[in-house]
């Protein structure tokens, strides 16, 4: 389920910044993914739902989403209207020499919300915001003298503006649930993320959350792009990847911990979503770690 967005990570490793300004490309698949660093995502136009952590947003023009790259997220845009956005990913290292540590810590607090922060910019403010992303992109593209310093200054200014907004309640909301459906799907997501290792039946989900099971199935698929069973399997596989990398636990033990009925089923599901068996995945990761050391 969880894809690690490699282009972002490579860009961050090389430049500490990854930026797009007014991008309008469309791709066939928009997977749930994570990456290193932090993300500021500015929604310009389109008809989409945005999954960040456990929550579903329905972005409006002028909405900006601020979150850690490690929080699973996914945009699900419609093809009917051009989906246009600007975004910048960066690492905290980039700003280390710009501010005192206490000031930097204050600024970076805007990324601590587990399901992201939503800031809405008024039509009058949007020209500045648009210019911010263009400015970062131009500096990164032209590579003129002092370009890195300029990028640091622009991002610091943007963070300061967002931080000021945080003190103005009218402009900021951790979550704007714009419909009953999104609220219901958020509850389902939260439940699945907490209980993915259990054998959850649709009837049980329906009873626990007091929601009609047919409504749950339809709303969940429409909003996230996944069926419930598909989401659970992908979530388990994503957790398996973490355990295979970070622990020495036997594969049988990992399979049982994550609620797979048999090791064969675990191996098959893992290979379907990752492309290799759990054994080979662990071996490859170990080899990569050794190489980088």
C-alpha positions in Angstrom: 0.0 0.0 0.0 2.6 2.5 1.1 4.9 3.6 -1.7 8.1 5.4 -0.8 8.3 8.3 -3.3 11.8 7.7 -4.5 12.1 10.8 -6.8 11.4 13.1 -3.9 13.9 11.3 -1.7 16.6 11.4 -4.3 16.0 15.1 -4.9 16.2 15.8 -1.2 19.3 13.8 -0.8 21.0 15.7 -3.6 19.6 19.2 -3.1 17.7 19.3 0.2 14.8 20.7 -1.8 12.2 19.3 -4.3 9.8 21.8 -5.9 7.1 22.1 -8.5 5.3 25.3 -9.5 1.8 25.2 -11.0 2.2 21.6 -12.1 -0.8 20.2 -14.0 0.4 16.8 -15.1 -2.0 13.9 -14.5 -0.9 10.3 -13.8 -2.8 7.1 -14.0 -2.1 6.1 -10.4 -1.8 8.3 -7.3 -0.6 5.8 -4.6 -0.6 6.4 -0.9 3.0 7.3 -0.3 5.6 8.7 2.1 9.0 10.4 1.6 11.6 12.1 3.7 11.5 15.7 4.8 8.5 18.0 5.0 5.9 19.0 2.4 4.0 22.2 1.8 1.3 21.5 -0.8 -0.6 24.4 -2.4 -3.9 23.5 -4.2 -4.7 25.8 -7.1 -7.6 24.1 -8.9 -9.3 20.8 -9.5 -11.8 18.4 -8.0 -10.0 16.1 -5.6 -9.9 14.5 -2.2 -6.7 14.5 -0.2 -5.9 11.8 2.3 -3.3 12.8 5.0 -2.8 10.3 7.9 -6.3 9.3 9.0 -8.1 12.3 7.6 -9.8 13.2 4.3 -9.7 16.8 3.0 -11.7 18.2 0.1 -9.3 20.9 -1.0 -10.5 24.3 -2.4 -8.5 26.8 -4.4 -6.1 28.6 -2.0 -5.8 25.7 0.4 -2.3 24.8 1.6 -1.5 21.5 3.3 1.5 21.4 5.7 2.7 18.0 6.8 5.7 15.7 7.5 6.6 13.6 4.5 6.5 10.5 6.7 2.8 10.8 7.2 1.1 8.6 4.6 -0.7 10.8 2.0 -2.5 10.6 -1.3 -4.3 13.0 -3.6 -7.2 11.5 -5.6 -8.0 14.0 -8.3 -10.8 13.8 -10.9 -10.0 13.8 -14.6 -12.9 16.2 -15.3 -11.1 19.4 -14.1 -7.4 20.0 -14.5 -5.6 19.4 -11.2 -3.1 22.2 -10.7 -0.9 22.5 -7.6 2.5 23.8 -6.4 4.5 22.0 -3.7 7.9 22.1 -2.1 9.6 19.3 -0.1 12.6 20.2 2.0 14.7 18.9 4.9 15.2 20.6 8.3 18.9 20.6 7.6 18.3 23.1 4.9 17.3 25.8 7.4 19.7 24.9 10.2 22.0 28.0 9.6 19.1 30.4 9.0 17.7 30.7 12.5 18.6 30.0 16.1 17.6 26.5 17.1 14.7 27.7 19.4 13.3 29.8 16.5 13.6 27.0 14.1 11.9 24.6 16.5 9.0 27.1 16.8 8.6 27.4 13.0 8.8 23.6 12.5 6.0 23.1 15.0 3.6 23.7 12.2 4.5 20.2 10.9 3.7 18.4 14.1 -0.1 17.8 13.5 -0.5 14.1 12.9 -3.0 14.6 10.1 -1.5 17.7 8.6 -2.4 21.4 8.9 -4.7 23.2 6.5 -4.2 26.9 5.9 -6.5 28.8 3.6 -5.1 31.8 1.7 -7.5 34.6 0.6 -7.6 35.7 -3.1 -5.5 38.8 -2.1 -2.8 36.6 -0.6 -2.5 34.1 -3.4 -0.3 36.2 -5.6 2.4 36.2 -3.0 2.0 32.4 -2.5 2.2 31.7 -6.2 5.3 33.9 -6.5 6.9 32.0 -3.6 6.8 28.6 -5.4 7.9 30.3 -8.7 10.8 31.9 -6.9 12.0 28.6 -5.4 11.7 26.9 -8.7 13.5 29.6 -10.7 16.4 29.6 -8.2 16.7 25.8 -8.3 16.6 25.8 -12.1 19.0 28.6 -12.8 21.6 27.7 -10.2 22.8 31.3 -10.1 25.3 32.5 -7.5 23.8 32.2 -4.0 20.8 30.3 -5.2 20.7 28.0 -2.1 20.7 31.0 0.2 17.8 32.6 -1.8 15.9 29.3 -1.5 16.5 29.2 2.2 15.3 32.8 2.6 12.1 32.2 0.5 11.2 29.0 2.4 11.9 30.7 5.8 9.6 33.6 4.8 6.9 31.2 3.8 7.2 29.3 7.0 7.0 32.5 9.0 3.8 33.6 7.1 2.2 30.2 7.8 3.3 30.4 11.5 1.6 33.9 11.8 -1.5 32.4 10.2 -1.5 29.7 12.9 -2.3 32.4 15.5 -5.2 33.6 13.4 -8.0 31.0 14.1 -10.1 32.1 11.2 -7.5 31.1 8.7 -6.3 27.7 10.1 -8.1 24.5 10.8 -6.4 21.2 11.4 -9.3 19.6 9.5 -12.2 21.0 7.6 -14.6 18.1 7.2 -16.7 19.3 4.4 -19.2 16.4 4.2 -20.7 13.6 6.2 -19.2 11.1 3.8 -15.6 12.4 4.4 -16.2 12.4 8.1 -17.4 8.7 7.9 -14.4 7.7 5.8 -12.0 9.4 8.2 -13.5 7.3 11.0 -13.1 4.1 9.0 -9.5 5.0 8.1 -8.7 5.7 11.7 -10.2 2.4 12.8 -8.4 0.4 10.1 -5.1 2.1 10.9 -5.4 1.1 14.5 -6.7 -2.5 13.9 -5.2 -3.6 10.6 -3.6 -6.7 12.2 -7.0 -8.0 13.3 -9.4 -9.9 11.1 -11.9 -7.2 10.7 -15.3 -8.2 9.2 -17.5 -5.7 7.4 -20.3 -6.5 9.9 -18.0 -5.7 12.8 -16.8 -2.5 11.2 -20.4 -1.5 10.6 -21.5 -2.2 14.2 -18.5 -0.6 15.8 -18.8 2.7 13.8 -22.6 2.6 13.6 -22.5 3.0 9.8 -24.3 1.0 7.1 -21.9 -1.5 5.6 -22.9 -0.9 2.0 -22.5 2.9 2.6 -19.0 2.2 4.1 -17.8 0.2 1.1 -19.1 2.6 -1.5 -17.9 5.8 0.3 -14.5 4.3 1.2 -13.8 3.2 -2.4 -15.0 6.5 -3.9 -13.0 8.6 -1.5 -9.7 6.7 -1.2 -9.6 4.7 -4.5 -9.2 1.4 -2.6 -11.6 -1.2 -1.4 -11.4 -1.8 2.4 -9.9 -5.3 2.1 -7.3 -4.0 -0.4 -6.4 -1.1 1.9 -5.9 -3.5 4.9 -3.7 -5.8 2.9 -1.6 -2.9 1.6 -1.3 -1.5 5.1 -0.1 -4.9 6.4 2.4 -5.2 3.6 3.7 -1.6 4.4 4.1 -2.5 8.1 5.8 -5.8 7.1 8.4 -3.8 5.1 9.2 -1.7 8.2 9.6 -4.8 10.4 11.7 -6.6 7.8 14.1 -3.7 7.7 14.1 -2.7 11.4 14.0 -6.1 13.2 15.5 -9.6 13.0 12.1 -11.2 13.6 11.5 -14.4 11.6 9.3 -14.0 8.6 6.8 -16.5 10.1 6.5 -14.3 13.2 6.0 -11.1 11.2 3.3 -12.8 9.1 1.4 -13.8 12.3 1.9 -10.4 14.0 0.3 -8.6 11.0 -2.7 -10.9 10.8 -1.9 -12.9 7.7 -3.6 -16.3 8.0 -0.7 -18.3 6.6 3.0 -17.6 5.6 2.1 -18.6 2.0 -0.6 -16.0 1.9 1.7 -13.4 3.4 4.5 -14.2 0.9 2.1 -14.0 -2.0 0.5 -10.7 -0.9 4.0 -9.2 -0.2 5.3 -10.2 -3.6 2.2 -8.8 -5.3 2.7 -5.3 -3.9 6.4 -5.1 -3.5 7.6 -7.2 -6.5 9.8 -9.6 -4.5 9.4 -12.1 -1.7 9.8 -11.0 2.0 13.1 -12.9 2.1 14.6 -11.2 -0.9 13.3 -7.8 0.2 15.1 -8.1 3.5 18.3 -9.4 1.9 18.3 -6.5 -0.6 17.8 -3.9 2.1 20.6 -5.4 4.2 22.9 -5.2 1.1 21.9 -1.6 0.4 22.6 -0.7 4.1 26.1 -2.3 3.9 26.8 -0.4 0.6 25.9 3.0 2.1 28.1 2.4 5.1 
